[in-house]
Amino acid sequence: MPRPILATVHPEALRHNLDRLRRAAGDARVWAVVKADAYGHGIARVFDALRAADGFALLDLDEAARVRALGWRGPILLLEGVFDPRDLELCSRLDLWHVVHGDAQIDMLAAHKTQVPHRVFLKMNSGMNRLGFPAERFRAAWTRLDALPQVDEISLMTHFSDADGPKGIDAQMAVFQRVTEDLPGERSVANSAALLRHGHDAAVQGDWVRPGIALYGSAPDAPLHDAARWQLQPTMTLATRLIGLQSLAAGETVGYGSRFTAPQPMRIGIAACGYADGYPRHCDTGTPVLVDGVRTRLVGRVSMDMVAIDLSDVPQAAVGSEVVLWGRSAGGTVLPIDDVAAAAGTVGYELMCGVAPRVPRAEPTG
Ligand SMILES: *Cc1c(COP(=O)(O)O)cnc(C)c1O
């Protein structure tokens, strides 16, 4: 028998979340953001469930080719645009729309030989200070692009640094709107957090929204709000089984570094999942976990291949009992990935992207 760990993708939850986000988006079209191999879920595993989206947004050209190979004929957007002049040939061949965020990309376009002009999304740096043209140079970039025969329609976009937090999006929205006021073209500004928190504003909806994390059932503004608050369902379950049991006397310890000492006699279970599976080593005593659908806690350090679990509240647990690290138990109990992320001092994004290649994936059903 193989080691019992398994990552399962839930297509019906993906469909539900997409539907939920579409309702928040009003009349805007929805890019399903599937970068990082669909946030670790696997593009091929999410594709069917997300094909009701209006387009797929990602940044790896191989991933774009895979989406085309799956039969998608609609829009695909490269969120970081091209990295090299040869990438433009692939854009022409596969009809990929691409972000233009810097002068070098305009130079590449100007030198590109193509029969069919490209649809581009011109990106403004409205305050994130990562990619994009600063506000004062945005119109010049637009004018330059507009003059190129290689360019068809120009859409306008920006990305928020604080859509999930108290600073919010007002300052960046104001810059974007001031600079683009009288420019033609479709607009796209909202990631998951902006869409869920500020999407009642038609300008935030724009013409295209770009949700990623919320599609995958993690709250974009955790821990302030949880996924249930946004009516999002978990799309990935990381589950394993108990492979060992120990009975501790009071004063005995568990695991490397003896980081946990039993305060009274207690039973612990050993589950087949460790940091080599992508489960964070920063999780320590107290991190939530489900055993046979009952919420309990990790005790002691995460090892490479195993974790120890407090079975005080799960007296019936035995070798073979189901252990859910995050996601949904067989009985339907949910352990939000954001709760585990909080215990590890990180975000749901990192956990779902970090499931190790050695973890077998269940093929989605239904
Ligand atoms: C990743 C990304 C998104 C999606 O962000 P989420 O926070 O996952 O919703 C949207 N736009 C751009 C430009 C991105 O890089």
Ligand as a Chemical Component Dictionary entry (heavy atoms), coordinates in Angstrom:
data_LIG
# 
_chem_comp.id                   LIG 
_chem_comp.type                 NON-POLYMER 
_chem_comp.pdbx_formal_charge   0 
_chem_comp.three_letter_code    LIG 
# 
loop_
_chem_comp_atom.comp_id 
_chem_comp_atom.atom_id 
_chem_comp_atom.alt_atom_id 
_chem_comp_atom.type_symbol 
_chem_comp_atom.charge 
_chem_comp_atom.model_Cartn_x 
_chem_comp_atom.model_Cartn_y 
_chem_comp_atom.model_Cartn_z 
_chem_comp_atom.pdbx_ordinal 
LIG C1 C1 C 0 -2.119 36.795 -8.527  1  
LIG C2 C2 C 0 -2.783 37.956 -9.144  2  
LIG C3 C3 C 0 -4.157 38.162 -8.996  3  
LIG C4 C4 C 0 -5.014 37.291 -8.100  4  
LIG O1 O1 O 0 -4.791 37.651 -6.765  5  
LIG P1 P1 P 0 -5.589 36.972 -5.567  6  
LIG O2 O2 O 0 -5.148 37.709 -4.376  7  
LIG O3 O3 O 0 -5.155 35.539 -5.531  8  
LIG O4 O4 O 0 -7.026 37.098 -5.878  9  
LIG C5 C5 C 0 -4.740 39.213 -9.670  10 
LIG N1 N1 N 0 -4.002 40.044 -10.436 11 
LIG C6 C6 C 0 -2.664 39.893 -10.595 12 
LIG C7 C7 C 0 -1.909 40.857 -11.435 13 
LIG C8 C8 C 0 -2.018 38.855 -9.946  14 
LIG O5 O5 O 0 -0.701 38.712 -10.094 15 
# 
loop_
_chem_comp_bond.comp_id 
_chem_comp_bond.atom_id_1 
_chem_comp_bond.atom_id_2 
_chem_comp_bond.value_order 
_chem_comp_bond.pdbx_ordinal 
LIG C1 C2 SING 1  
LIG C2 C3 SING 2  
LIG C2 C8 DOUB 3  
LIG C3 C4 SING 4  
LIG C3 C5 DOUB 5  
LIG C4 O1 SING 6  
LIG O1 P1 SING 7  
LIG P1 O2 DOUB 8  
LIG P1 O3 SING 9  
LIG P1 O4 SING 10 
LIG C5 N1 SING 11 
LIG N1 C6 DOUB 12 
LIG C6 C7 SING 13 
LIG C6 C8 SING 14 
LIG C8 O5 SING 15 
# 
